[in-house]
Amino acid sequence: MANAKFLGADLSIAIGTSLQVEPAASLPFKSKRRKKNPPRPRAVIINLQPTRLDGEADLVIRARSDDVLGRVCKAFKL
C-alpha cells in the first residue's frame, strides 16, 4: 500500500532520515520515476547530513527538522 501511495504522490518529503534502510529509503522517490500523470512529482530532503539520494531530490535543506517544520507551521499559522 505504501508503494501505491508514494507512486501517486505529487510531493514527497523525507524528514530527518539518512535514507539508508530499504525498502523505506527509496519510497519518497518512487513518484519521481513515474512516467505518466503530469505534473512532474517533486521530492524534498530535510536532513542535517548528506544522504545517498540528495542528487535525486529537487530540494535539499540542511537544517534540523524541528526548526524547518516549526517555520512551516508558523508560515501556515498552524
PyMOL commands that place a pseudoatom at each C-alpha (Angstrom):
pseudoatom trace, name=CA, resn=MET, resi=1, chain=A, elem=C, hetatm=0, pos=[0.000, 0.000, 0.000]
pseudoatom trace, name=CA, resn=ALA, resi=2, chain=A, elem=C, hetatm=0, pos=[2.890, 2.383, 0.768]
pseudoatom trace, name=CA, resn=ASN, resi=3, chain=A, elem=C, hetatm=0, pos=[4.281, 1.849, -2.736]
pseudoatom trace, name=CA, resn=ALA, resi=4, chain=A, elem=C, hetatm=0, pos=[0.965, 2.859, -4.298]
pseudoatom trace, name=CA, resn=LYS, resi=5, chain=A, elem=C, hetatm=0, pos=[0.628, 5.975, -2.131]
pseudoatom trace, name=CA, resn=PHE, resi=6, chain=A, elem=C, hetatm=0, pos=[4.143, 7.193, -2.901]
pseudoatom trace, name=CA, resn=LEU, resi=7, chain=A, elem=C, hetatm=0, pos=[3.793, 6.370, -6.584]
pseudoatom trace, name=CA, resn=GLY, resi=8, chain=A, elem=C, hetatm=0, pos=[0.740, 8.634, -6.820]
pseudoatom trace, name=CA, resn=ALA, resi=9, chain=A, elem=C, hetatm=0, pos=[2.185, 11.500, -4.754]
pseudoatom trace, name=CA, resn=ASP, resi=10, chain=A, elem=C, hetatm=0, pos=[2.922, 14.921, -6.270]
pseudoatom trace, name=CA, resn=LEU, resi=11, chain=A, elem=C, hetatm=0, pos=[5.291, 15.811, -3.429]
pseudoatom trace, name=CA, resn=SER, resi=12, chain=A, elem=C, hetatm=0, pos=[7.316, 13.612, -1.092]
pseudoatom trace, name=CA, resn=ILE, resi=13, chain=A, elem=C, hetatm=0, pos=[9.277, 14.967, 1.858]
pseudoatom trace, name=CA, resn=ALA, resi=14, chain=A, elem=C, hetatm=0, pos=[11.900, 12.874, 3.659]
pseudoatom trace, name=CA, resn=ILE, resi=15, chain=A, elem=C, hetatm=0, pos=[12.409, 14.429, 7.084]
pseudoatom trace, name=CA, resn=GLY, resi=16, chain=A, elem=C, hetatm=0, pos=[15.310, 13.651, 9.406]
pseudoatom trace, name=CA, resn=THR, resi=17, chain=A, elem=C, hetatm=0, pos=[16.368, 10.382, 7.818]
pseudoatom trace, name=CA, resn=SER, resi=18, chain=A, elem=C, hetatm=0, pos=[19.620, 9.082, 6.385]
pseudoatom trace, name=CA, resn=LEU, resi=19, chain=A, elem=C, hetatm=0, pos=[17.633, 7.203, 3.713]
pseudoatom trace, name=CA, resn=GLN, resi=20, chain=A, elem=C, hetatm=0, pos=[19.778, 4.111, 4.305]
pseudoatom trace, name=CA, resn=VAL, resi=21, chain=A, elem=C, hetatm=0, pos=[17.217, 1.467, 5.326]
pseudoatom trace, name=CA, resn=GLU, resi=22, chain=A, elem=C, hetatm=0, pos=[15.406, -0.234, 2.456]
pseudoatom trace, name=CA, resn=PRO, resi=23, chain=A, elem=C, hetatm=0, pos=[12.712, -0.556, 1.295]
pseudoatom trace, name=CA, resn=ALA, resi=24, chain=A, elem=C, hetatm=0, pos=[11.601, 2.606, 3.087]
pseudoatom trace, name=CA, resn=ALA, resi=25, chain=A, elem=C, hetatm=0, pos=[14.550, 4.690, 1.852]
pseudoatom trace, name=CA, resn=SER, resi=26, chain=A, elem=C, hetatm=0, pos=[13.512, 4.590, -1.797]
pseudoatom trace, name=CA, resn=LEU, resi=27, chain=A, elem=C, hetatm=0, pos=[9.784, 5.180, -1.210]
pseudoatom trace, name=CA, resn=PRO, resi=28, chain=A, elem=C, hetatm=0, pos=[9.911, 9.013, -1.373]
pseudoatom trace, name=CA, resn=PHE, resi=29, chain=A, elem=C, hetatm=0, pos=[11.466, 8.803, -4.845]
pseudoatom trace, name=CA, resn=LYS, resi=30, chain=A, elem=C, hetatm=0, pos=[9.031, 6.325, -6.404]
pseudoatom trace, name=CA, resn=SER, resi=31, chain=A, elem=C, hetatm=0, pos=[6.791, 9.103, -7.698]
pseudoatom trace, name=CA, resn=LYS, resi=32, chain=A, elem=C, hetatm=0, pos=[9.731, 10.824, -9.424]
pseudoatom trace, name=CA, resn=ARG, resi=33, chain=A, elem=C, hetatm=0, pos=[10.174, 7.728, -11.587]
pseudoatom trace, name=CA, resn=ARG, resi=34, chain=A, elem=C, hetatm=0, pos=[6.524, 7.739, -12.673]
pseudoatom trace, name=CA, resn=LYS, resi=35, chain=A, elem=C, hetatm=0, pos=[6.170, 8.134, -16.431]
pseudoatom trace, name=CA, resn=LYS, resi=36, chain=A, elem=C, hetatm=0, pos=[2.583, 9.404, -16.697]
pseudoatom trace, name=CA, resn=ASN, resi=37, chain=A, elem=C, hetatm=0, pos=[0.176, 11.769, -14.953]
pseudoatom trace, name=CA, resn=PRO, resi=38, chain=A, elem=C, hetatm=0, pos=[1.952, 15.144, -15.037]
pseudoatom trace, name=CA, resn=PRO, resi=39, chain=A, elem=C, hetatm=0, pos=[2.940, 17.432, -13.425]
pseudoatom trace, name=CA, resn=ARG, resi=40, chain=A, elem=C, hetatm=0, pos=[6.348, 16.052, -12.589]
pseudoatom trace, name=CA, resn=PRO, resi=41, chain=A, elem=C, hetatm=0, pos=[6.433, 14.931, -8.949]
pseudoatom trace, name=CA, resn=ARG, resi=42, chain=A, elem=C, hetatm=0, pos=[8.883, 16.609, -6.579]
pseudoatom trace, name=CA, resn=ALA, resi=43, chain=A, elem=C, hetatm=0, pos=[10.972, 15.261, -3.711]
pseudoatom trace, name=CA, resn=VAL, resi=44, chain=A, elem=C, hetatm=0, pos=[12.465, 17.173, -0.786]
pseudoatom trace, name=CA, resn=ILE, resi=45, chain=A, elem=C, hetatm=0, pos=[15.024, 16.011, 1.776]
pseudoatom trace, name=CA, resn=ILE, resi=46, chain=A, elem=C, hetatm=0, pos=[15.310, 17.743, 5.145]
pseudoatom trace, name=CA, resn=ASN, resi=47, chain=A, elem=C, hetatm=0, pos=[18.341, 16.380, 6.978]
pseudoatom trace, name=CA, resn=LEU, resi=48, chain=A, elem=C, hetatm=0, pos=[21.480, 17.677, 8.670]
pseudoatom trace, name=CA, resn=GLN, resi=49, chain=A, elem=C, hetatm=0, pos=[23.741, 15.110, 6.999]
pseudoatom trace, name=CA, resn=PRO, resi=50, chain=A, elem=C, hetatm=0, pos=[24.151, 14.374, 3.276]
pseudoatom trace, name=CA, resn=THR, resi=51, chain=A, elem=C, hetatm=0, pos=[22.301, 11.296, 2.011]
pseudoatom trace, name=CA, resn=ARG, resi=52, chain=A, elem=C, hetatm=0, pos=[22.955, 8.991, -0.935]
pseudoatom trace, name=CA, resn=LEU, resi=53, chain=A, elem=C, hetatm=0, pos=[19.759, 10.264, -2.575]
pseudoatom trace, name=CA, resn=ASP, resi=54, chain=A, elem=C, hetatm=0, pos=[20.495, 14.008, -2.396]
pseudoatom trace, name=CA, resn=GLY, resi=55, chain=A, elem=C, hetatm=0, pos=[21.167, 14.045, -6.136]
pseudoatom trace, name=CA, resn=GLU, resi=56, chain=A, elem=C, hetatm=0, pos=[17.639, 12.815, -6.881]
pseudoatom trace, name=CA, resn=ALA, resi=57, chain=A, elem=C, hetatm=0, pos=[15.944, 15.434, -4.699]
pseudoatom trace, name=CA, resn=ASP, resi=58, chain=A, elem=C, hetatm=0, pos=[14.514, 18.640, -6.131]
pseudoatom trace, name=CA, resn=LEU, resi=59, chain=A, elem=C, hetatm=0, pos=[15.352, 20.451, -2.898]
pseudoatom trace, name=CA, resn=VAL, resi=60, chain=A, elem=C, hetatm=0, pos=[17.748, 19.558, -0.074]
pseudoatom trace, name=CA, resn=ILE, resi=61, chain=A, elem=C, hetatm=0, pos=[17.507, 21.505, 3.177]
pseudoatom trace, name=CA, resn=ARG, resi=62, chain=A, elem=C, hetatm=0, pos=[20.432, 21.153, 5.588]
pseudoatom trace, name=CA, resn=ALA, resi=63, chain=A, elem=C, hetatm=0, pos=[18.800, 22.012, 8.892]
pseudoatom trace, name=CA, resn=ARG, resi=64, chain=A, elem=C, hetatm=0, pos=[17.224, 20.431, 11.934]
pseudoatom trace, name=CA, resn=SER, resi=65, chain=A, elem=C, hetatm=0, pos=[13.842, 19.002, 11.039]
pseudoatom trace, name=CA, resn=ASP, resi=66, chain=A, elem=C, hetatm=0, pos=[12.093, 20.581, 14.028]
pseudoatom trace, name=CA, resn=ASP, resi=67, chain=A, elem=C, hetatm=0, pos=[13.384, 24.021, 13.013]
pseudoatom trace, name=CA, resn=VAL, resi=68, chain=A, elem=C, hetatm=0, pos=[12.150, 23.614, 9.442]
pseudoatom trace, name=CA, resn=LEU, resi=69, chain=A, elem=C, hetatm=0, pos=[8.760, 22.225, 10.458]
pseudoatom trace, name=CA, resn=GLY, resi=70, chain=A, elem=C, hetatm=0, pos=[8.370, 24.976, 13.050]
pseudoatom trace, name=CA, resn=ARG, resi=71, chain=A, elem=C, hetatm=0, pos=[8.846, 27.586, 10.342]
pseudoatom trace, name=CA, resn=VAL, resi=72, chain=A, elem=C, hetatm=0, pos=[6.411, 25.778, 8.032]
pseudoatom trace, name=CA, resn=CYS, resi=73, chain=A, elem=C, hetatm=0, pos=[3.767, 25.659, 10.765]
pseudoatom trace, name=CA, resn=LYS, resi=74, chain=A, elem=C, hetatm=0, pos=[4.331, 29.331, 11.529]
pseudoatom trace, name=CA, resn=ALA, resi=75, chain=A, elem=C, hetatm=0, pos=[4.029, 30.268, 7.852]
pseudoatom trace, name=CA, resn=PHE, resi=76, chain=A, elem=C, hetatm=0, pos=[0.727, 28.397, 7.587]
pseudoatom trace, name=CA, resn=LYS, resi=77, chain=A, elem=C, hetatm=0, pos=[-0.352, 29.657, 11.017]
pseudoatom trace, name=CA, resn=LEU, resi=78, chain=A, elem=C, hetatm=0, pos=[-0.730, 26.122, 12.353]
for i in range(1, 78): cmd.bond("trace and resi %d" % i, "trace and resi %d" % (i + 1))
show_as sticks, trace
zoom trace
